[in-house]
Amino acid sequence: MALRSVLTGVGSYLPERVVTNAELAKRVDTSDEWIVERTGIRERHIAADDQRTSDLACEASVKALQAAGRDAKDIDLVIVATATPDLTFPATAARVQAELGVTQGAAFDLQAVCSGFVFALATADNFLVRGQAKAALVIGAETFSRIVDWEDRGTCVLFGDGAGAVVIEAREDAGDRGVISTFLRTDGRMHDLLYVDGGPSQTQSVGKLKMVGNAVFRQAVEHISGAMLEACARANVALDEVDWFVPHQANQRILDGVSRKLGIDVDKVVSTVALHGNTSAASVPLALDVATRDGRIKKGDLVLMEALGGGLTWGAALVRV
């Protein structure tokens, strides 16, 4: 019988510090009304000075393991999707592996910016269904507050810090549960629409985030819609058969634009952007955990996750939880 990658646990973590729009308005020329109208964001969480991306990842992972009824000895693959690693190297995943007490298998980072969790989930799925791992922790974790220009009102209002994690396991008796299809794409020709202007090889510095907002918005609506349709087509599933849509939480206007374009009932779209902001690779698993814990997403539901990030990268994953 063929192996399936089944999602058995989900967890998330948000730093304690909350920064409201009103607080940001004291630092840059903006207002709560301006931010909410253009993004839907009302507040975001910011990591403490002594919190690393790996710390956030570990907190979310512990909760995911608890939800799955697993512990470190059961995990043999750790993938951390992040654009804000602790260090240039080694991988943040190596630190997470050590902190959690995982002593077997592989651990590595994956960099696809805001699409990172979807890319990581697809990667883990391939390891599991080929029998190269038995149980994986797939984590999206970011401290974007470290690379945001806090004087640029066009970007600093958008981002927050956080982490989300899932446990997925290879099973032969999964029935119709598990990862059903994935779709991943990158187009490096759009590199300059969303990037960080620093790095070890080019500038020997970390750099700050730069974005051409209007262009990214147009690309997001177009490519996220296409990825969703392709993931469904690969699984021979109609879009209206999907129970829940869990998108990357970049901007409420993008979520609304995709819903209008595809005729999706907004009540089926999980939105956490108002309280989390854009947490990049963490946003999809964060939203997944919120909707799981509040009872919206139930075992057996068909869930479509999707994202777009710098690169540009985009993708979707169809999963029956």
N, C-alpha and C positions, 0 to 999 in steps of 0.2 A: 504494500500500500504506500502511496506517495506521501512524503512528509509535507506538513503545512506549518507555517510560522504563526503561532497563536499568541495573541496579546493576553497575558494573564494578570498583569498588574500595572497600575499607573500611579504616579505621584508627582508632586510639584513643590516648589519652595519659592517664596518671595521675601526679599530682605525686609526688615522691620521699618526702615525709614520710608515714609511716604512724602512725595513732593507734589503739591497741588499746583494747578495752573496759577492760582493767586500768588503762590510763592515765586514761581518763575517770572511773573509779571513785575516783580521787584528787581529782577536781574536784567531782563531784556525788554525791549519795546513790544509788549504783547498784552493780551488780556484773556481772561477765562472765556469770554464770548468769542473772541477771535479764534482761539485754539479749538473750542468745541465745534464751532461752525465748520471749520476746515478739516478737522480730523476725528471728531467724536471723543477725543481723549480728555479726561478730567483730572487724572492723577496718574502717577507712576511710582514704582518702588526703586530705590537707589541703594546699592550695596554700601555697607560701612567701609571705612578706609582700610580696615584689616581683613576684609572679606575678599577672597579670590574666587574666580570662576569655578575652580574645583570645589570650593566649600559649598557653593550653591548647588553644584551638581551632586555632591554627596548627600546633601539634605534631601533632595528630590529622589535620589536613588534609594535611600533607606525607606522612604514611604512607598515607593513602587515595589520594592522587595516584600515589604510587609503586606501590601495588598495582594501580592501573588502568592503569599505563603512560602516564600523562598528565602534563602540566605546566601552569603558569599560563596559557600562551597558548591552551590548549584550553578553558578555563573561561569562560563568559559569564553565570553566575548564581551568587551566593553567598548562602545563607540560613543565618543563625545563630539557632537556637532557644535562648533563654536567658531566665531570670528574674533573672539577676545580671550585667547589662551592665557594661562598663568605666565608662561615663559615662551620664548621662541622655540625652545625644546628643552627637555623632552615633552612629549604630548601630555596635555592636561589629563587625558584618559589614563595615563600611567599613574599619575598621582591619585586619581579617583580609585583606580584598581587597588592601589596599596592602602589607601585610607579605609576602604570598605573591607579589606581582608580577602580579596579575590586573589588566589595564588595559582590559578591555572588559566590556560588559554591566552588570547591576544587582547591587547588594548591599544587603540589608536584614535586620533582625532580626524574629523572630516570637516572640510571647510567649503561650504556652499552658501555662506552668509545666512540670509533669512530662510532659504530653502533647505538649510542644513539638516533639520530633523527628518524631512521627507527623504532626502538623499541617504541619510544614515539608516532609516528604516528599510529602504530598498536594499541597501548594502547588507544589513544584517539578515534580511530575508534570504538573500542569495547564499550566505554562509550556512544558514540553517537547513534550507531545502536540499543543499548538496551534501549534507551530513558533516560539514566541517566544524560545526559547533552545535551544542545542544540547547543552551539557554543564553540569551544576550540581554544586556542592559543597553538600551538606546537612549541617549541623553541629549537634550538641547539645553545649553547653559550659556549665559552671556552676562558680561558686565560692560554694556555699551556706554555706560556713564563715563568710562575711562577714555573713550575715543571720541566723544561728542564735544564739539566746540560750543561751550556754554555762553558764548556771545552771539551765536548765530541762531536767531529766533526761528528760522526756517527749518532747522533740524533738531535743535536741543529740546524742543517741546514734544518731539515724537517718541523718544526712546526711553526705555526703562531697563532694569536688570531683573533677572529671575532664572529659574531652571525648571524643566519638566523631564520626566523619565518614564520609560515603559520597560517592562520585562516581557520579552517574547521567547517562546519555547517551541522547539521542533516536536511535532506530534504526528503520529500515524492515525490516531483515532479522533481527529478534529472535526469530522463531519464537514459542514459547510463553513465553519469558523476559520479565521485566520486572514493573512494577507492574500488578497485575491488578485490584485494587479497593481503595478506601479508604472509611472511614466515620468522620465527625467529628461530635461533639456538644458543646454547652455548655449549662449550666443555671445562670445567674447567681443564681437564687434560693438556691443553696447557697454563696454567696460566703463566708459567715462560718465555714464548716467548716474552711477552709484558706486563710490569707492572711498578708500581711505588713502590720504596723500602721504603715506609714509610706510616704511618697511625696511628690514635689515639690508637687503641687497641694493635697493634704490636710493634710500635716503639715510640709512643708519639711524632711523628714528621710528617712533610708533605712528605718528601722524594723527590727523583728525578726519572725521567723516565728511564727505562732500556728496551732494545729491542735486540732480536736476529734477525737482519735484514733479512738475507737470508732465515731463516725458516719462518718468517712472510710473506715474498714475496711468497714463494711456497704455503703456506696455503691460502693466499689471492686470488690468481688466481684460485685455486681449489674450494674454498668454495663460493666465490662470483659468479663464474660461475654456480655452483650448485643451489644457492639461486635464481638466475635470472630464471633459467629453471623451478624451482619448482613453483615460483610465477606465471609464465605464464601457467604452466600445471594446476594449481588450478583454473585458470580463463578460461581454454580452449582457450588460445590465443597463436598463433605462435610467435616466437621471431621476425620474420621479419615483423609482424604487428605493432610492437612498433615503435612509431615515434621518441622518444628521450630517450636516456639512460643518467641518471644523477647519476654517481657513487660517492662514497666517494673519495675525492681528496687526496689520500695518496702519490702517486708516479706515474708519467706518465708511467713508465715501467709496473706497475700493470694494469693500464688502457689499455695499448697496449696489454699486455698479455691476458687479458680477451677477448678483441676484437678479437684477433687472434684465441683463443681457440673456440669461439662461432661463428666465421665468421661474426662479426658485422661490418658494414660500419663505419669507424672511423668518418665520417662526421656527424653521428647520436649520437656521444658521446660528451656530454658537459664536457669540461675540463677547469678548472680555476686554476689548481695546479701551473702553472708557476708564477702567480701573487699573490696567496694566501698562498701557501704552504699547509701543512696538518693542518687544523683547527679542526680536530677531529669531534665531534658531530655537529659542525657548518657547516661542508663542504658541505653536501648535500643540505641543504636549501640555503646556499650561492650561490652554483652553479645553483640551481633552479631559484633563483631570477635573477641572471645575464642573464640566457637564456630567462627568461620571459620578462625582461625589454628590451633586445635587439631585441625582436620580433621573436626569433626562436621558442620558445614554445608558442603556441596559444591555445585559448579555444577550447576544443574538442580533443586535441592531447592526445595520449596514451603515458604515461611517466613511465619508470621503474627506480626506485631509489634503490641503493644497497650499502652495506657497510660491512666492517669487522673491528673489534677492539679487544682490550685486553679482555681477558676472557678464551679463545677466544670467541668472539661473532660475529655473522654475520646474515645478513637478507636482504630481498628485499621487496619492496612495489610497486604494479602496480596500477597506478592512471590515470583516464581520467580527465584531468583538465578542 
